[in-house]
Amino acid sequence: MDLFWIKKVVSMFLDPVPVVLVMMVVGWLCLFWSRRVWRDMAEVVEGTVAADYSVAKKKGRYSGLGMLLIFLAACLLYFCSTGWVANKLFYALEKQYPPLQLEDEEVLKLRPEFIVVLSGSHVYFPERPITSRLAGATSARLMEGLRIHQSFPASKMVMTGGVMEKGWPSVASEMGEMAKILGLSGEAILEETSRDTKENASKLKNILLGKSFILVTSAYHMPRAMALFRGQGLKPIAACADLKRWPRNNFKYDQLIPSSKNLNYVGVALHEYVGLLWAGLRGQLGEDAK
């Protein structure tokens, strides 16, 4: 059974905003129902002491649950919108694989045969220039891959990413076009059928198995990507791009000020943690060879 679309639907609720909205709506419905219970039962048994106690008990049950849900939703919304929570979640992911330092002598001794760039997302409108079609994370990964390729010109560039919407070109083909604009000489290898990171790894296995290659993706995505590629028996060398919190995670009081940007970061980080858990439960992760 293909669980891809089930996974995508479930992942929508990893964003704090829909979770908070659902909690608030359920809380409001509980408060509304408590008022209705009070009115309906009071009309039926009005004037009896026992009935008054029963009505108050039921009203208190629904009302208390509703207020609790709304309070918890407000707390969740606040904490998830603070830099303090976003920084903690992101830094825990990004610190695992620091960026590849091309000035390091040990790095320069590497002889990678391939530089593999994982796609993020894109939105295809032919009226837009290609620079506005690739998402920020995709562009950052591509530029880092090209930067590394300059230090290893004998390597072959590999772009991986399938079709996101019917009628659109693949993300890999868009990345390949952008790479040529940015000066890539020669043809890149395009893998244009994968839908997620697990498929990125499995569909490139025949090309990369037993070969030395550098894997380029966003720093927050690298732990899951490395584990999934190792799960296919591959031995990638991590090269992080699109860093957001590394190398510093010092606490400042302004991190307690809520921000919509932090809400987005928390949602992205939760997606990675749950993705790691999901892949681990399905036995798709390889051991860390560091």
N, C-alpha and C positions, 0 to 999 in steps of 0.2 A: 504493500500500500504506500502510495506517495503522500508523505506527510508534509510536503513543502508548503502547501497553501494553508493547512491547519497551523503550521508554525508561524506563518506570516500574520494570520488573524490574531493568534495569541500574543504575538510580539507587539501588536498595536496597544495592548493594555499594559505594557511595560513602561509606557510614558506616564509620569505622575499625573498629568492633567486629566486624562479620561478616568483614571482611578478616583481622583478627587471629585470629579463631577458625579460619578456613579454613587459614591458615598454620600454626597450632599443631597442628591435626588432621593435616595432611599431614606435618608434622615428626614427630609422634608415630608415624604409620604407617611413616615411613622408619626410625625407630629400631626399631620392632617388626619390620619386615621384615629389618633387618640382623641381628637376633638369630636370626631363623628361617633366613636364608641360612647363617649360621655353623653352626647345628645340623644342617641337612640335608646340607650339603656335607661336613661333618666326618664324618658317619656313612658317606657313600659312599666317601670316599678317605682314611679315617683312617690316619695314620701316615706318609704320604709328605711329603717336604719341599716338593715342587712344589705339592701340594694345599694344604698349610698356607699357602703364600704366596698362592695364588689365593683361598682363603677369606678371608684377612685383607684382601686387596685389595678384594674385593666388600663385605665387612663395613664396611670403612673408608669406601667410597663412599657407601653408604646412611646409615651412622651420621653421617658428616660433613654430608651434606645435611640430615638431620633436625635436628641440633643447630644448623645455620646458620639454618634456617627458624624454629625456636623462638626463637633469639636475636634475629633480626630482628623477629619478631612482638612480643616483649617490648619492644624499643626503640621500635617504632612505637606500641604502646599507651601507653608512657610519654610520649613526645613529644607525641602527639595529645591527651593528657589534661592538658597543661600550659597555663597561661594565656598563656605566651610565644608558643606556636604559634597558639592560638586568636585572640589579640589581633592578631597580624600578619595573619592571613588575613582577619579581619573588618574591621580598620581599612582595609586596602587597598580593600575594597569600599565601606565607608561614607564615606570621605573624598571620593569622587568627586562626590557630590551632597549638600552640607550641607543642613540643614533650612531650610525657607522661613521667613524672618524677617518676620513680618507688621508689625513696627514700622518696617521699612525703607521709605523714601519711594518707592523704585523699585518695590518689590513692591506697594505700595498703588495705584500707577498702573495695575496690571494690570486688565484687564476680562475675566476668564475667563467663557465661556458655560457651561462644565461643570466640575464637580469629580468626577473619576473615582477611585473607591476600588477597588483590587484586593483580592479576597478571599484569605485564607489557607486554613485548613481549619476544619471544625467536626465535632462528633460529636452526632448527633441522638438524643436520648431525650426523648420528650414529657413525661416525669415531671420532667425538669430545668428549672429556670428558664432563659430564653434567655441570661442572662449566663454560664451554665455550659456552654452548648452551643457558643458561638463560641470558637475557639482564641485564645490570648493575642495572637498577631500580628494576627489578624483584628480583634479588638476595638481594638487600638492604632491600626491603620490607619483604622478607622471613626471613632474619636474625633478623630483628627487631621483627617480630612476634614470633620467637623462643625465643628471649631474654625476651619478655613479658611473654611468656608461662612458663618460669622458675619461675617467681614470682607468677604465678597462675596455678600450676600444675594440679588442678582439672578441668581446662577448656579444651575444645575440640578445636583442630586446624581445621580451614576450609580454603581450598585453592579454589579459583575460577578463571576460565579462560578456554576458549574453544579452539578448533582446529583452528589454524591460516592459515594453508595450507593443501590441500587435501593430505592425506597420512602421515601427521605428527601426533604425539601424542598431546594430549591437553597440554596447558601450566600448568594447575592444576596438571596433572599427573607428569610432570617433576618437579614441585615444591614439590610434595609429595615425590618423590624419593630423591630429594636433602635434604629435611627435615630429612629423615631417616639417610642419610649419616652424617648429622650434629648432630645427637643424639636424634631425636624425638622418644620417646617411645610410642607405641600404634598407632592405625590407625587414620589418618586424614580424614575428610570429604572432598571429591573432587567434586566440581561442574564443569563439563567439557563441557558445551554446550553454555555458554554465549559468546557474541562477543564484548560487550562493557560494560561500567560502569552501564548504565541503566539496562542492562540484568543481570549483576552481582547481582544487588539489587532485581530485580523482581524474579529471579530464586532461590534466597535464602530466599524469604519472608516466605514461609511455615515453614522453619526451625527456623528463627530468630524472628518471630513475637511474641511480648510479652516477649522476653528473653533479658537478659543483655549480651551485647557482645562488644568487642573492635574491632574497624575497623582500619586496618593497610594499609596504602598506602603512596606514595610519598607526601611530604609536599605541593608541587605545585598542586597536584591532589586532595588533601583532601577537599577543599571547594566544588568542584563539586560532589565528592563522598558522602560527608555527606548530601548534599542537595538532591541527588538522592535517597539515602537510606531512608531519612526522607520522601521523596515523596511516598514511599511504606508503610508508617505507622510504620517504624522501628525507634529505638532509639539507634543509635550507640554512642560509646565513641571513640573519635578520638585519634589515636596514629600515629604520623607522622614518616616517614623514609625518607632516601635519600634527606636530606636537602642540599641546595646549597647556599642560601644567608642569611638565618636566623642564628644568631640573629642580625648581624650587617649589616648596609647598608650605611656606611660612605663614602662620596665622596672623591675620590683621583684622582689626575690629570691623572694618568696612565689609568684610566677608559675611557679616551677619545681616547686611542689607539685602533684601530679596531682589531678584532680577529674573526676567523671563529667559535670558541667555543661560543662566544656571539650570533652569528647569529642563532646557533642551539637553544640556550636558549630562544631567542626571539620567535622563531617558536613554541617551546613547550608551552610557556606562552600564546601566541595568541590562540593556540588550546584550552587551558583551558577556556579563556575568551569567545571565540565564542561558546564553548561547553555549558557553563553556560547560555549564551543568547539563544541558540537553545533549551535547555531543559526547560528554563523558558517560552519561547513562546509556547511550547507544553504542559505546565502545569504539568511538571514532577518533579518539585522541591518542597520539603517540607520546612516548616519554621524552622529557627534556634532556637533551644531550649535553647541556652546558656543564 
